[in-house]
């Protein structure tokens, strides 16, 4: 399991290639990349800044990743999350899961992303033409998070 | 001394002078510390009142504001998180 917080821009494709190099033990790879949009709700985004709490943020994301990977029986997981100043078009987050079968890998990535939205100690601040605003999770993010909490365990179907 | 860390939007209104403080007289718990901060910096107090604030002591989540604060502790004030 590889969990990283980085202030540097990263190349999701290169990260995925390195993560999967030489792996013949998994039948499924699912990945998600979140990127910085040039506009949010019709308002231009000039810069996104993500604040974190060094030490605690890494620890909490590792805990969320560990819990989720046990739940979905994913043998390996990659999480890369940017912090600091991010420009539109750049990747913010990459989550990739290797699993024996597709269903667990899909669920793993979806559920971990839902957790990252509401439970990872990260704070997003957007700068645009109207100044600065801090982003907070939307009601639907919390609702999705609740669904994830009470959701069934991963299925057993084959790829 | 006690180190105070203000994350996210709290960091915008917290003055640098609050980063390290001598434990104020009469402050023994997290609740008393939070109230003291709000008295010192009303803008920060209002920002914390307006949202859900979580406290982290020495990198561990504080589930109870009656938890004691001691010299040498690091206490972080966290607004709602927004990763991903």
gemmi code that builds the backbone of each chain (N, CA, C; Angstrom):
import gemmi

chains = {
    "A": [
        ("UNK", (0.847, -1.192, 0.000), (0.000, 0.000, 0.000), (0.885, 1.247, 0.000)),
        ("UNK", (0.566, 2.164, -0.887), (1.396, 3.365, -1.035), (0.479, 4.585, -0.875)),
        ("UNK", (0.687, 5.335, 0.207), (-0.155, 6.501, 0.493), (0.773, 7.710, 0.546)),
        ("UNK", (0.525, 8.700, -0.281), (1.417, 9.854, -0.331), (0.656, 11.164, -0.371)),
        ("UNK", (1.197, 12.145, 0.361), (0.706, 13.518, 0.317), (1.844, 14.306, -0.315)),
        ("UNK", (1.558, 15.072, -1.349), (2.664, 15.761, -2.023), (2.320, 17.192, -2.429)),
        ("UNK", (3.265, 18.107, -2.234), (3.057, 19.481, -2.710), (3.430, 19.626, -4.186)),
        ("UNK", (3.980, 18.554, -4.793), (4.426, 18.605, -6.194), (3.340, 18.080, -7.126)),
        ("UNK", (3.284, 18.659, -8.345), (2.384, 18.125, -9.370), (2.825, 16.691, -9.680)),
        ("UNK", (1.862, 15.813, -9.972), (2.228, 14.433, -10.311), (1.493, 14.002, -11.572)),
        ("UNK", (2.048, 12.960, -12.225), (1.484, 12.436, -13.463), (0.737, 11.142, -13.123)),
        ("UNK", (-0.597, 11.180, -13.114), (-1.369, 9.996, -12.698), (-1.035, 8.760, -13.532)),
        ("UNK", (-0.837, 8.944, -14.856), (-0.560, 7.775, -15.707), (0.759, 7.116, -15.325)),
        ("UNK", (1.777, 7.952, -15.051), (3.086, 7.404, -14.657), (2.973, 6.705, -13.298)),
        ("UNK", (2.173, 7.284, -12.392), (1.982, 6.670, -11.063), (1.313, 5.305, -11.202)),
        ("UNK", (0.293, 5.229, -12.063), (-0.435, 3.963, -12.247), (0.487, 2.927, -12.897)),
        ("UNK", (1.277, 3.377, -13.873), (2.204, 2.452, -14.543), (3.196, 1.871, -13.534)),
        ("UNK", (3.736, 2.718, -12.650), (4.703, 2.241, -11.656), (4.026, 1.308, -10.652)),
        ("UNK", (2.799, 1.648, -10.289), (2.035, 0.860, -9.302), (1.741, -0.550, -9.815)),
        ("UNK", (1.476, -0.666, -11.131), (1.057, -1.960, -11.675), (2.210, -2.739, -12.325)),
        ("UNK", (3.395, -2.107, -12.402), (4.519, -2.768, -13.086), (4.819, -4.132, -12.463)),
        ("UNK", (4.859, -5.149, -13.276), (5.230, -6.491, -12.820), (4.168, -7.206, -12.002)),
        ("UNK", (2.963, -6.643, -11.906), (1.929, -7.290, -11.088), (1.149, -8.283, -11.940)),
        ("UNK", (1.217, -9.549, -11.575), (0.386, -10.521, -12.282), (-0.513, -11.258, -11.290)),
        ("UNK", (-0.644, -10.661, -10.098), (-1.431, -11.326, -9.048), (-2.844, -10.767, -8.919)),
        ("UNK", (-3.176, -9.767, -9.756), (-4.501, -9.158, -9.639), (-5.186, -9.180, -10.999)),
        ("UNK", (-6.499, -9.398, -10.982), (-7.241, -9.453, -12.240), (-7.927, -8.151, -12.575)),
        ("UNK", (-7.887, -7.196, -11.631), (-8.615, -5.949, -11.871), (-7.840, -4.751, -11.340)),
        ("UNK", (-7.840, -3.699, -12.124), (-7.282, -2.412, -11.690), (-8.359, -1.368, -11.947)),
        ("UNK", (-8.705, -0.627, -10.889), (-9.637, 0.498, -11.057), (-8.944, 1.730, -10.514)),
        ("UNK", (-9.023, 2.829, -11.268), (-8.398, 4.050, -10.771), (-9.335, 5.229, -10.948)),
        ("UNK", (-9.171, 6.220, -10.081), (-9.921, 7.467, -10.187), (-8.921, 8.616, -10.053)),
        ("UNK", (-9.085, 9.612, -10.919), (-8.259, 10.812, -10.824), (-9.185, 12.013, -10.711)),
        ("UNK", (-9.020, 12.789, -9.673), (-9.774, 14.039, -9.510), (-8.879, 15.178, -9.956)),
        ("UNK", (-9.389, 16.060, -10.828), (-8.554, 17.169, -11.298), (-9.185, 18.504, -10.925)),
        ("UNK", (-8.367, 19.523, -10.924), (-8.809, 20.874, -10.584), (-9.546, 21.467, -11.796)),
        ("UNK", (-10.812, 21.844, -11.579), (-11.603, 22.436, -12.680), (-11.249, 23.905, -12.860)),
        ("UNK", (-11.463, 24.401, -14.095), (-11.212, 25.816, -14.378), (-12.354, 26.681, -13.876)),
        ("UNK", (-13.506, 26.050, -13.570), (-14.650, 26.804, -13.038), (-15.420, 25.902, -12.091)),
        ("UNK", (-15.983, 26.502, -11.043), (-16.797, 25.759, -10.090), (-18.119, 26.493, -9.947)),
        ("UNK", (-19.208, 25.847, -10.323), (-20.521, 26.486, -10.255), (-20.596, 27.735, -11.120)),
        ("UNK", (-19.925, 27.716, -12.263), (-19.977, 28.851, -13.177), (-19.001, 29.974, -12.832)),
        ("UNK", (-18.275, 29.839, -11.726), (-17.311, 30.883, -11.333), (-15.895, 30.378, -11.630)),
        ("UNK", (-15.103, 31.195, -12.298), (-13.741, 30.795, -12.681), (-12.891, 30.500, -11.445)),
        ("UNK", (-12.061, 29.452, -11.552), (-11.114, 29.128, -10.480), (-9.715, 29.449, -10.999)),
        ("UNK", (-9.050, 30.391, -10.326), (-7.693, 30.748, -10.748), (-6.674, 29.837, -10.069)),
        ("UNK", (-6.967, 29.533, -8.814), (-6.063, 28.654, -8.064), (-6.841, 27.938, -6.969)),
        ("UNK", (-6.464, 26.683, -6.772), (-7.015, 25.913, -5.665), (-5.867, 25.682, -4.694)),
        ("UNK", (-6.125, 25.912, -3.426), (-5.085, 25.654, -2.436), (-5.633, 24.650, -1.423)),
        ("UNK", (-4.858, 23.617, -1.154), (-5.297, 22.620, -0.183), (-4.376, 22.662, 1.025)),
        ("UNK", (-5.004, 22.943, 2.156), (-4.306, 23.034, 3.430), (-4.322, 21.638, 4.071)),
        ("UNK", (-3.249, 21.272, 4.770), (-3.269, 20.001, 5.497), (-2.569, 20.171, 6.832)),
        ("UNK", (-2.692, 19.147, 7.667), (-2.084, 19.189, 8.996), (-0.985, 18.123, 8.984)),
        ("UNK", (0.270, 18.533, 8.726), (1.352, 17.560, 8.542), (1.390, 16.520, 9.666)),
        ("UNK", (1.543, 15.291, 9.284), (1.581, 14.194, 10.274), (0.193, 13.615, 10.461)),
        ("UNK", (-0.720, 14.436, 10.893), (-2.083, 13.968, 11.168), (-2.803, 13.591, 9.874)),
        ("UNK", (-2.649, 14.418, 8.841), (-3.326, 14.153, 7.567), (-2.862, 12.811, 6.988)),
        ("UNK", (-1.562, 12.577, 6.966), (-1.020, 11.333, 6.436), (-1.555, 10.135, 7.232)),
        ("UNK", (-1.549, 10.302, 8.564), (-1.979, 9.219, 9.453), (-3.452, 8.876, 9.219)),
        ("UNK", (-4.283, 9.908, 9.097), (-5.717, 9.681, 8.929), (-6.038, 9.068, 7.564)),
        ("UNK", (-5.375, 9.544, 6.508), (-5.634, 8.977, 5.175), (-5.177, 7.511, 5.153)),
        ("UNK", (-4.048, 7.212, 5.784), (-3.570, 5.823, 5.851), (-4.584, 4.958, 6.609)),
        ("UNK", (-5.169, 5.508, 7.677), (-6.157, 4.749, 8.457), (-7.403, 4.463, 7.602)),
        ("UNK", (-7.901, 5.494, 6.891), (-9.085, 5.317, 6.048), (-8.799, 4.291, 4.944)),
        ("UNK", (-7.602, 4.368, 4.363), (-7.234, 3.457, 3.278), (-7.128, 2.025, 3.800)),
        ("UNK", (-6.525, 1.878, 4.967), (-6.352, 0.550, 5.584), (-7.712, -0.088, 5.876)),
        ("UNK", (-8.593, 0.695, 6.482), (-9.925, 0.177, 6.838), (-10.686, -0.246, 5.581)),
        ("UNK", (-10.623, 0.613, 4.549), (-11.378, 0.323, 3.333), (-10.784, -0.878, 2.603)),
        ("UNK", (-9.460, -0.998, 2.584), (-8.881, -2.114, 1.834), (-9.165, -3.441, 2.539)),
        ("UNK", (-9.256, -3.433, 3.871), (-9.639, -4.670, 4.574), (-11.069, -5.040, 4.229)),
        ("UNK", (-11.922, -4.008, 4.209), (-13.346, -4.255, 3.960), (-13.577, -4.869, 2.578)),
        ("UNK", (-12.788, -4.425, 1.593), (-13.022, -4.897, 0.221), (-11.970, -5.899, -0.250)),
        ("UNK", (-11.114, -6.316, 0.666), (-10.152, -7.355, 0.351), (-9.337, -6.999, -0.904)),
        ("UNK", (-8.797, -5.760, -0.902), (-7.963, -5.335, -2.022), (-6.502, -5.547, -1.647)),
        ("UNK", (-5.775, -6.351, -2.408), (-4.396, -6.645, -2.035), (-3.459, -5.447, -2.126)),
        ("UNK", (-3.791, -4.471, -2.978), (-2.894, -3.316, -3.033), (-3.652, -2.061, -3.441)),
        ("UNK", (-3.124, -0.945, -2.932), (-3.820, 0.314, -3.080), (-2.800, 1.445, -3.203)),
        ("UNK", (-3.125, 2.403, -4.063), (-2.274, 3.586, -4.231), (-3.135, 4.831, -4.029)),
        ("UNK", (-2.673, 5.726, -3.160), (-3.356, 7.013, -2.976), (-2.301, 8.110, -3.067)),
        ("UNK", (-2.507, 9.057, -3.974), (-1.634, 10.230, -4.038), (-2.554, 11.447, -3.934)),
        ("UNK", (-2.285, 12.328, -2.984), (-3.125, 13.526, -2.818), (-2.249, 14.770, -2.796)),
        ("UNK", (-2.585, 15.711, -3.640), (-1.855, 16.979, -3.664), (-2.242, 17.848, -2.489)),
        ("UNK", (-1.301, 18.669, -2.029), (-1.584, 19.763, -1.109), (-0.876, 21.002, -1.650)),
        ("UNK", (-1.168, 22.149, -1.076), (-0.555, 23.394, -1.534), (-1.322, 23.966, -2.713)),
        ("UNK", (-0.641, 24.770, -3.532), (-1.295, 25.472, -4.643), (-1.407, 24.569, -5.859)),
        ("UNK", (-2.616, 24.502, -6.425), (-2.894, 23.629, -7.572), (-3.561, 24.463, -8.663)),
        ("UNK", (-3.121, 24.269, -9.892), (-3.683, 25.042, -10.996), (-4.718, 24.217, -11.757)),
        ("UNK", (-5.693, 24.891, -12.404), (-6.705, 24.159, -13.169), (-6.050, 23.194, -14.159)),
        ("UNK", (-6.621, 21.995, -14.250), (-6.092, 20.964, -15.148), (-5.155, 19.997, -14.445)),
        ("UNK", (-4.603, 20.396, -13.300), (-3.681, 19.500, -12.587), (-4.466, 18.489, -11.752)),
        ("UNK", (-3.847, 17.325, -11.555), (-4.481, 16.286, -10.743), (-4.440, 16.666, -9.270)),
        ("UNK", (-5.551, 16.443, -8.586), (-5.626, 16.685, -7.137), (-5.420, 15.371, -6.388)),
        ("UNK", (-6.122, 14.343, -6.857), (-6.083, 13.070, -6.135), (-6.101, 11.905, -7.125)),
        ("UNK", (-5.362, 10.873, -6.774), (-5.390, 9.609, -7.524), (-5.613, 8.488, -6.523)),
        ("UNK", (-6.621, 7.668, -6.796), (-6.826, 6.447, -6.007), (-6.845, 5.288, -6.990)),
        ("UNK", (-6.011, 4.298, -6.781), (-6.000, 3.122, -7.653), (-6.003, 1.872, -6.779)),
        ("UNK", (-6.836, 0.910, -7.153), (-6.946, -0.334, -6.382), (-6.734, -1.527, -7.297)),
        ("UNK", (-5.926, -2.462, -6.813), (-5.750, -3.748, -7.488), (-6.548, -4.772, -6.698)),
        ("UNK", (-7.250, -5.634, -7.420), (-8.012, -6.666, -6.740), (-8.085, -7.894, -7.627)),
        ("UNK", (-8.550, -9.005, -7.033), (-8.685, -10.223, -7.824), (-9.775, -10.040, -8.874)),
        ("UNK", (-10.860, -9.357, -8.481), (-12.023, -9.223, -9.370), (-12.502, -7.778, -9.386)),
        ("UNK", (-13.220, -7.406, -10.421), (-13.543, -6.000, -10.647), (-14.441, -5.389, -9.588)),
        ("UNK", (-15.405, -6.168, -9.094), (-16.403, -5.572, -8.219), (-15.768, -4.961, -6.960)),
        ("UNK", (-14.826, -5.680, -6.333), (-14.177, -5.145, -5.138), (-13.325, -3.911, -5.452)),
        ("UNK", (-12.664, -3.928, -6.609), (-11.808, -2.791, -6.957), (-12.656, -1.538, -7.201)),
        ("UNK", (-13.791, -1.691, -7.915), (-14.686, -0.548, -8.148), (-15.184, 0.012, -6.805)),
        ("UNK", (-15.671, -0.871, -5.947), (-16.238, -0.445, -4.662), (-15.177, 0.203, -3.780)),
        ("UNK", (-14.007, -0.381, -3.778), (-12.899, 0.137, -2.967), (-12.622, 1.604, -3.321)),
        ("UNK", (-12.505, 1.867, -4.616), (-12.162, 3.220, -5.056), (-13.317, 4.183, -4.756)),
        ("UNK", (-14.538, 3.747, -5.005), (-15.701, 4.615, -4.779), (-15.824, 4.972, -3.285)),
        ("UNK", (-15.723, 3.956, -2.445), (-15.902, 4.176, -1.004), (-14.755, 5.016, -0.440)),
        ("UNK", (-13.533, 4.742, -0.852), (-12.414, 5.525, -0.319), (-12.533, 6.995, -0.762)),
        ("UNK", (-12.967, 7.230, -1.987), (-13.158, 8.610, -2.439), (-14.232, 9.311, -1.596)),
        ("UNK", (-15.310, 8.584, -1.277), (-16.355, 9.175, -0.429), (-15.791, 9.548, 0.943)),
        ("UNK", (-14.949, 8.680, 1.493), (-14.315, 8.983, 2.784), (-13.379, 10.194, 2.663)),
        ("UNK", (-12.607, 10.238, 1.576), (-11.646, 11.341, 1.420), (-12.373, 12.687, 1.368)),
        ("UNK", (-13.562, 12.696, 0.754), (-14.343, 13.938, 0.632), (-14.729, 14.517, 1.988)),
        ("UNK", (-15.084, 13.627, 2.927), (-15.646, 14.132, 4.189), (-14.750, 13.904, 5.406)),
        ("UNK", (-13.815, 12.947, 5.330), (-13.078, 12.560, 6.540), (-11.570, 12.782, 6.479)),
        ("UNK", (-11.035, 13.126, 5.300), (-9.582, 13.337, 5.240), (-9.278, 14.762, 5.710)),
        ("UNK", (-8.293, 14.934, 6.592), (-7.985, 16.267, 7.112), (-7.300, 17.146, 6.053)),
        ("UNK", (-8.123, 17.637, 5.152), (-7.675, 18.502, 4.057), (-8.715, 19.610, 3.920)),
        ("UNK", (-8.252, 20.791, 3.555), (-9.166, 21.936, 3.439), (-8.885, 22.669, 2.135)),
        ("UNK", (-9.938, 22.784, 1.305), (-9.788, 23.385, -0.026), (-10.206, 24.845, -0.009)),
        ("UNK", (-9.378, 25.653, -0.652), (-9.661, 27.081, -0.738), (-9.523, 27.494, -2.198)),
        ("UNK", (-10.568, 28.065, -2.746), (-10.549, 28.491, -4.147), (-10.356, 29.989, -4.251)),
        ("UNK", (-9.500, 30.398, -5.173), (-9.343, 31.809, -5.475), (-9.895, 32.059, -6.871)),
        ("UNK", (-10.796, 33.034, -6.986), (-11.399, 33.367, -8.280), (-11.592, 34.865, -8.395)),
        ("UNK", (-12.354, 35.307, -9.386), (-12.537, 36.752, -9.600), (-13.256, 37.439, -8.436)),
        ("UNK", (-14.036, 36.653, -7.670), (-14.760, 37.249, -6.535), (-13.998, 37.106, -5.222)),
        ("UNK", (-12.742, 36.715, -5.297), (-11.940, 36.569, -4.078), (-11.782, 35.108, -3.696)),
        ("UNK", (-11.729, 34.895, -2.381), (-11.355, 33.590, -1.864), (-12.546, 32.932, -1.170)),
        ("UNK", (-12.711, 31.625, -1.359), (-13.736, 30.942, -0.552), (-13.264, 29.542, -0.180)),
        ("UNK", (-13.577, 29.160, 1.053), (-13.247, 27.829, 1.539), (-14.373, 26.890, 1.156)),
        ("UNK", (-13.996, 25.711, 0.676), (-14.980, 24.712, 0.258), (-15.284, 23.783, 1.433)),
        ("UNK", (-16.561, 23.494, 1.627), (-16.923, 22.501, 2.647), (-17.721, 21.400, 1.974)),
        ("UNK", (-17.708, 20.187, 2.539), (-18.470, 19.109, 1.913), (-19.933, 19.516, 1.756)),
        ("UNK", (-20.553, 19.063, 0.643), (-21.964, 19.366, 0.408), (-22.811, 18.323, 1.128)),
        ("UNK", (-24.096, 18.635, 1.295), (-25.006, 17.701, 1.984), (-24.954, 16.328, 1.304)),
        ("UNK", (-24.841, 16.339, -0.036), (-24.833, 15.046, -0.742), (-23.559, 14.248, -0.456)),
        ("UNK", (-22.455, 14.961, -0.157), (-21.225, 14.246, 0.208), (-21.420, 13.507, 1.533)),
        ("UNK", (-22.057, 14.206, 2.513), (-22.296, 13.572, 3.813), (-23.287, 12.415, 3.656)),
        ("UNK", (-24.315, 12.610, 2.784), (-25.326, 11.577, 2.579), (-24.673, 10.332, 1.979)),
        ("UNK", (-23.779, 10.542, 1.006), (-23.091, 9.424, 0.371), (-22.211, 8.695, 1.379)),
        ("UNK", (-21.596, 9.476, 2.249), (-20.729, 8.944, 3.293), (-21.538, 8.027, 4.228)),
        ("UNK", (-22.781, 8.447, 4.558), (-23.645, 7.639, 5.426), (-24.024, 6.333, 4.733)),
        ("UNK", (-24.330, 6.414, 3.447), (-24.660, 5.220, 2.664), (-23.505, 4.231, 2.700)),
        ("UNK", (-22.292, 4.784, 2.560), (-21.087, 3.959, 2.555), (-20.931, 3.234, 3.890)),
        ("UNK", (-21.230, 3.966, 4.992), (-21.109, 3.399, 6.335), (-21.984, 2.167, 6.509)),
        ("UNK", (-23.239, 2.262, 6.015), (-24.156, 1.159, 6.282), (-24.248, 0.185, 5.107)),
        ("UNK", (-23.434, 0.444, 4.058), (-23.501, -0.379, 2.846), (-23.119, -1.826, 3.108)),
        ("UNK", (-23.533, -2.726, 2.200), (-23.198, -4.147, 2.354), (-21.728, -4.382, 2.059)),
        ("UNK", (-21.243, -5.497, 2.483), (-19.852, -5.877, 2.174), (-19.736, -6.164, 0.688)),
        ("UNK", (-18.529, -6.172, 0.208), (-18.313, -6.385, -1.234), (-18.799, -7.766, -1.664)),
        ("UNK", (-19.214, -7.845, -2.917), (-19.729, -9.102, -3.450), (-18.600, -10.056, -3.828)),
        ("UNK", (-18.965, -11.215, -4.309), (-17.955, -12.239, -4.581), (-17.872, -12.592, -6.066)),
        ("UNK", (-18.635, -11.869, -6.914), (-18.684, -12.328, -8.312), (-17.319, -12.221, -8.988)),
        ("UNK", (-17.185, -13.024, -10.021), (-15.903, -13.088, -10.709), (-15.873, -12.112, -11.880)),
        ("UNK", (-14.638, -11.713, -12.234), (-14.479, -10.797, -13.365), (-14.858, -11.477, -14.677)),
    ],
    "B": [
        ("UNK", (4.660, 25.796, 27.615), (4.022, 26.401, 26.443), (3.096, 25.383, 25.774)),
        ("UNK", (2.074, 25.923, 25.122), (1.150, 25.073, 24.367), (1.156, 25.567, 22.919)),
        ("UNK", (1.289, 24.612, 21.978), (1.259, 24.995, 20.562), (-0.168, 24.905, 20.050)),
        ("UNK", (-0.636, 25.960, 19.387), (-1.985, 25.948, 18.822), (-1.872, 25.975, 17.292)),
        ("UNK", (-2.629, 25.097, 16.642), (-2.609, 25.013, 15.179), (-4.030, 25.257, 14.674)),
        ("UNK", (-4.182, 26.223, 13.792), (-5.506, 26.534, 13.244), (-5.513, 26.193, 11.763)),
        ("UNK", (-6.363, 25.242, 11.380), (-6.373, 24.751, 9.997), (-7.493, 25.398, 9.189)),
        ("UNK", (-7.351, 25.312, 7.868), (-8.396, 25.782, 6.957), (-8.756, 27.228, 7.226)),
        ("UNK", (-10.054, 27.505, 7.232), (-10.480, 28.901, 7.358), (-10.144, 29.497, 8.724)),
        ("UNK", (-9.934, 28.663, 9.734), (-9.543, 29.202, 11.046), (-8.156, 29.854, 10.943)),
        ("UNK", (-7.306, 29.278, 10.086), (-5.958, 29.812, 9.905), (-5.965, 31.228, 9.339)),
        ("UNK", (-7.024, 31.552, 8.563), (-7.113, 32.895, 7.967), (-7.343, 33.985, 9.012)),
        ("UNK", (-8.012, 33.622, 10.110), (-8.358, 34.647, 11.111), (-7.549, 34.519, 12.404)),
        ("UNK", (-6.706, 33.487, 12.492), (-5.896, 33.319, 13.705), (-4.599, 34.117, 13.590)),
        ("UNK", (-4.305, 34.974, 14.547), (-3.046, 35.731, 14.486), (-1.849, 34.839, 14.811)),
        ("UNK", (-0.693, 35.192, 14.254), (0.523, 34.398, 14.461), (0.861, 34.266, 15.946)),
        ("UNK", (0.490, 35.278, 16.714), (0.802, 35.280, 18.146), (0.146, 34.151, 18.920)),
        ("UNK", (-0.833, 33.486, 18.310), (-1.510, 32.380, 19.018), (-0.838, 31.032, 18.762)),
        ("UNK", (0.201, 31.023, 17.919), (0.819, 29.741, 17.547), (1.455, 29.055, 18.748)),
        ("UNK", (1.979, 29.843, 19.660), (2.572, 29.269, 20.870), (2.237, 30.170, 22.040)),
        ("UNK", (1.611, 29.612, 23.044), (1.168, 30.432, 24.176), (1.558, 29.751, 25.492)),
        ("UNK", (1.695, 30.577, 26.513), (1.850, 30.014, 27.855), (0.441, 29.620, 28.284)),
        ("UNK", (0.296, 28.441, 28.870), (-1.030, 27.977, 29.270), (-1.673, 29.031, 30.183)),
        ("UNK", (-2.788, 29.641, 29.743), (-3.374, 30.726, 30.527), (-3.896, 30.226, 31.874)),
        ("UNK", (-3.847, 31.075, 32.868), (-4.357, 30.722, 34.199), (-5.829, 30.336, 34.097)),
        ("UNK", (-6.213, 29.319, 34.798), (-7.618, 28.897, 34.806), (-7.994, 27.993, 33.645)),
        ("UNK", (-7.043, 27.763, 32.722), (-7.350, 26.861, 31.600), (-6.789, 25.471, 31.911)),
        ("UNK", (-7.709, 24.532, 32.142), (-7.276, 23.163, 32.461), (-7.803, 22.137, 31.449)),
        ("UNK", (-8.870, 22.522, 30.725), (-9.473, 21.551, 29.791), (-9.520, 22.146, 28.382)),
        ("UNK", (-9.846, 21.282, 27.417), (-9.967, 21.738, 26.027), (-11.086, 22.773, 25.893)),
        ("UNK", (-12.180, 22.549, 26.610), (-13.309, 23.491, 26.558), (-12.851, 24.870, 27.051)),
        ("UNK", (-12.109, 24.875, 28.151), (-11.634, 26.154, 28.694), (-10.640, 26.818, 27.742)),
        ("UNK", (-9.832, 26.000, 27.068), (-8.869, 26.552, 26.106), (-9.608, 27.169, 24.908)),
        ("UNK", (-10.612, 26.449, 24.410), (-11.375, 26.938, 23.259), (-12.095, 28.253, 23.633)),
        ("UNK", (-12.675, 28.295, 24.823), (-13.364, 29.514, 25.271), (-12.364, 30.670, 25.419)),
        ("UNK", (-11.176, 30.352, 25.911), (-10.137, 31.389, 26.080), (-9.736, 31.955, 24.708)),
        ("UNK", (-9.547, 31.060, 23.736), (-9.188, 31.493, 22.376), (-10.280, 32.408, 21.820)),
        ("UNK", (-11.543, 32.022, 22.022), (-12.672, 32.815, 21.505), (-12.719, 34.199, 22.169)),
        ("UNK", (-12.341, 34.263, 23.443), (-12.322, 35.574, 24.130), (-11.184, 36.436, 23.606)),
        ("UNK", (-10.030, 35.802, 23.352), (-8.871, 36.555, 22.847), (-9.116, 37.074, 21.434)),
        ("UNK", (-9.739, 36.215, 20.614), (-9.924, 36.515, 19.188), (-11.392, 36.289, 18.815)),
        ("UNK", (-12.221, 37.309, 19.017), (-13.658, 37.125, 18.766), (-13.986, 36.662, 17.340)),
        ("UNK", (-13.190, 37.110, 16.349), (-13.442, 36.671, 14.964), (-13.264, 35.160, 14.819)),
        ("UNK", (-12.211, 34.668, 15.453), (-11.921, 33.247, 15.445), (-13.003, 32.482, 16.215)),
        ("UNK", (-13.416, 33.050, 17.329), (-14.485, 32.444, 18.134), (-15.758, 32.329, 17.317)),
        ("UNK", (-16.084, 33.398, 16.563), (-17.302, 33.396, 15.746), (-17.178, 32.359, 14.635)),
        ("UNK", (-15.987, 32.263, 14.024), (-15.780, 31.280, 12.952), (-15.953, 29.859, 13.495)),
        ("UNK", (-15.455, 29.627, 14.719), (-15.577, 28.280, 15.308), (-17.018, 27.983, 15.705)),
        ("UNK", (-17.736, 29.019, 16.169), (-19.142, 28.829, 16.557), (-20.017, 28.543, 15.337)),
        ("UNK", (-19.622, 29.103, 14.183), (-20.465, 29.023, 12.989), (-20.376, 27.665, 12.297)),
        ("UNK", (-19.471, 26.824, 12.725), (-19.294, 25.543, 12.038), (-18.939, 24.461, 13.050)),
        ("UNK", (-18.818, 23.228, 12.554), (-18.420, 22.129, 13.431), (-16.905, 22.191, 13.598)),
        ("UNK", (-16.449, 22.270, 14.838), (-15.013, 22.373, 15.107), (-14.555, 21.104, 15.822)),
        ("UNK", (-13.512, 20.465, 15.265), (-12.943, 19.293, 15.947), (-11.591, 19.671, 16.514)),
        ("UNK", (-11.282, 19.110, 17.679), (-9.990, 19.384, 18.300), (-9.118, 18.127, 18.276)),
        ("UNK", (-7.847, 18.339, 17.984), (-6.881, 17.245, 17.913), (-5.773, 17.587, 18.918)),
        ("UNK", (-5.476, 16.665, 19.813), (-4.436, 16.909, 20.813), (-3.274, 15.949, 20.555)),
        ("UNK", (-2.112, 16.515, 20.352), (-0.912, 15.712, 20.070), (-1.199, 14.674, 18.982)),
        ("UNK", (-1.886, 15.118, 17.935), (-2.188, 14.330, 16.735), (-3.224, 13.228, 16.968)),
        ("UNK", (-3.937, 13.283, 18.105), (-5.010, 12.299, 18.347), (-6.332, 13.046, 18.498)),
        ("UNK", (-7.401, 12.487, 17.911), (-8.708, 13.143, 17.953), (-9.205, 13.214, 19.400)),
        ("UNK", (-9.664, 14.412, 19.814), (-10.237, 14.585, 21.147), (-11.746, 14.388, 21.030)),
        ("UNK", (-12.265, 13.365, 21.712), (-13.694, 13.086, 21.617), (-14.474, 13.823, 22.695)),
        ("UNK", (-13.760, 14.365, 23.667), (-14.425, 14.960, 24.819), (-13.700, 16.258, 25.204)),
        ("UNK", (-14.431, 17.358, 25.192), (-13.795, 18.661, 25.489), (-13.434, 18.821, 26.972)),
        ("UNK", (-13.827, 17.854, 27.793), (-13.425, 17.945, 29.209), (-12.014, 17.353, 29.387)),
        ("UNK", (-11.445, 16.865, 28.302), (-10.070, 16.325, 28.321), (-9.096, 17.413, 28.794)),
        ("UNK", (-8.139, 17.068, 29.653), (-7.215, 18.097, 30.159), (-6.191, 18.569, 29.112)),
        ("UNK", (-5.729, 19.788, 29.278), (-4.642, 20.337, 28.448), (-3.465, 20.577, 29.376)),
        ("UNK", (-2.274, 20.210, 28.920), (-1.100, 20.392, 29.771), (-0.001, 21.101, 28.998)),
        ("UNK", (0.952, 21.627, 29.755), (2.108, 22.276, 29.168), (2.802, 21.281, 28.208)),
        ("UNK", (3.207, 21.773, 27.029), (3.881, 20.899, 26.054), (2.939, 20.287, 25.031)),
        ("UNK", (1.626, 20.415, 25.231), (0.663, 19.838, 24.279), (0.618, 20.655, 22.991)),
        ("UNK", (0.231, 19.974, 21.907), (-0.102, 20.660, 20.660), (-1.598, 20.435, 20.428)),
        ("UNK", (-2.343, 21.527, 20.312), (-3.786, 21.424, 20.113), (-4.130, 22.050, 18.765)),
        ("UNK", (-4.822, 21.249, 17.910), (-5.208, 21.757, 16.600), (-6.714, 21.928, 16.523)),
        ("UNK", (-7.142, 23.005, 15.861), (-8.552, 23.323, 15.699), (-8.902, 23.101, 14.227)),
        ("UNK", (-9.825, 22.142, 13.969), (-10.117, 21.736, 12.598), (-11.562, 22.103, 12.190)),
        ("UNK", (-11.730, 22.873, 11.136), (-13.079, 23.065, 10.584), (-13.462, 21.836, 9.758)),
        ("UNK", (-14.716, 21.745, 9.245), (-15.083, 20.590, 8.425), (-14.112, 20.385, 7.280)),
        ("UNK", (-13.836, 19.117, 6.992), (-12.794, 18.767, 6.018), (-13.362, 18.715, 4.603)),
        ("UNK", (-12.482, 18.918, 3.616), (-12.957, 18.897, 2.226), (-11.856, 18.404, 1.287)),
        ("UNK", (-11.576, 17.108, 1.387), (-10.541, 16.536, 0.520), (-11.137, 15.992, -0.772)),
        ("UNK", (-10.354, 15.188, -1.458), (-10.816, 14.493, -2.655), (-10.881, 15.347, -3.886)),
    ],
}
model = gemmi.Model(1)
for chain_id, residues in chains.items():
    chain = gemmi.Chain(chain_id)
    for i, (resn, *xyz) in enumerate(residues, 1):
        res = gemmi.Residue()
        res.name, res.seqid = resn, gemmi.SeqId(i, " ")
        for name, pos in zip(("N", "CA", "C"), xyz):
            atom = gemmi.Atom()
            atom.name, atom.element = name, gemmi.Element(name[0])
            atom.pos, atom.b_iso = gemmi.Position(*pos), 0.0
            res.add_atom(atom)
        chain.add_residue(res)
    model.add_chain(chain)
structure = gemmi.Structure()
structure.add_model(model)
structure.setup_entities()
